[in-house]
Amino acid sequence: MTRPRLCRRIKFKPDVTYFKPQGIPMGSLEVVELSNEELEAIRLKNVKDLDQTECAKQMKTSQSTFQRILSSAYKKIAEALTKGKAIEIIKI
């Protein structure tokens, strides 16, 4: 039996939830799904410029879990940017 997923604190709700490369029709794009907790991790670390310990505290998670969330977000964003894919922010 797996451990239940903990509820993480997310203080940011984006107005825009979809990004796509310019000039490519929606029908021909692959989509990378970025969770709202991954977006919050990116926001805290890169926009608010907090260290990982403080970010983890704000999201009410451990530092190692925060690092996994952040790494996952970076990988998805890098894939979308380098392979010309759309990014959809989903609520989990």
Sequence and secondary structure as in RCSB ss.txt:
>XXXX:A:sequence
MTRPRLCRRIKFKPDVTYFKPQGIPMGSLEVVELSNEELEAIRLKNVKDLDQTECAKQMKTSQSTFQRILSSAYK
KIAEALTKGKAIEIIKI
>XXXX:A:secstr
              S  EE  TTS GGG  EEEEEHHHHHHHIIIIIS   HHHHHHHHTS HHHHHHHHHHHHH
HHHHHHHHT EEEEE  
